[in-house]
Amino acid sequence: MQSEALKPVEFSLGGKPFHALTAGEPGKPLLLFLHGFPEYSGAWEEILPQLADRYYCVAPDQRGYGKSWKPEGIESYKVSALVADAAAMIHHFAPEGRAAALIGHDWGASVAYALAIRLPELIDRLVILNSVHPAVFQQVLARGGAQTAASQYITWLRAEGSEQVLAAENFAKLFELFSAEMDLSWMTPERRAAYAEAWGGVEGLKAMIHWYRASRITVPAPGERLAEDPLAGIDPAELRITMPHLLIWGPEDTAFVPEVRDGLADYCDDLRVREIPGTDHWLAHQRPEAVVEAIRGFLEEG
């Protein structure tokens, strides 16, 4: 059951319908929370109320998810379109057109990184939960090591018909993918029902999976390397994170191995890393109070 502090909001971007959960008063500094796969705005329901005293907290269903717009076609899910959505949300919910922080997890973190790189003037601070800078991720994948092995699910998801397999038997395969040898004890029967409703069957999953199909990330086959440098010709200065950046990390994650963090500092002007022991990829559900403490400390530091 959702907290009474949470308020659902329906809004429009470019004439297209979007949905969000909010907490706090409009006009306070904006915190925009971006969920990942296969979640939705409810991913943040334990976090938003705890920060609503000083901030206006907004967690949208991103395009293709939950109650928000689900355009057809893979092209509609390119990173440029997803970043445009997030930028429009900042302008919609922050009258001054700037967010105190952009907070992303998993795929939402990929959008957050891209926006921080392309439109740094829209956010004061960047907070990422268990995800990785896209350039670092691609470089690590190119080497064909442990992260490449852990990321083979991406290739499987991109295959035609994966949404049918995931939706079968009341999403049995999707819940299996969700757990992936990680702690899913937080997934109560009530929450499981809420997730199943948000996924919306085969067509809903198809829109969600189009994020993977539209991505330019290249995943080598197991044991193989990419023959060419995937970032050849790209100036690293064009990929920098210039605002203060906090990475909150669940060290028991099996979706991202520790080596994906190794090169991150090279792309950041001001990086902090906070590990939360005993958590994995789903740390916002497993230790929400610790995540809130880390975010608040970062936002309110002198």
Secondary structure, 3 states (H helix, E strand, C coil): CCCCCCEEEEEEECCEEEEEEEECCCCCCEEEEECCCCCCHHHHCCCHHHHCCCCEEEEECCCCCCCCCCCCCHHHHCHHHHHHHHHHHHHHHCCCCCECEEEEECHHHHHHHHHHHHCHHHECCEEEECCCCHHHHHHHHHCCCHHHHHCHHHHHHHCCCHHHHHHHHHHHHHHHHHHCCCCCCCCCHHHHHHHHHHHCHHHHHHHHHHHHHHCCCCCCCCCCCCCCCCCCCCCHHHHCECCCEEEEECCCCCCCCHHHHCCHHHHECCEEEEECCCCCCCHHHHCHHHHHHHHHHHHCCC
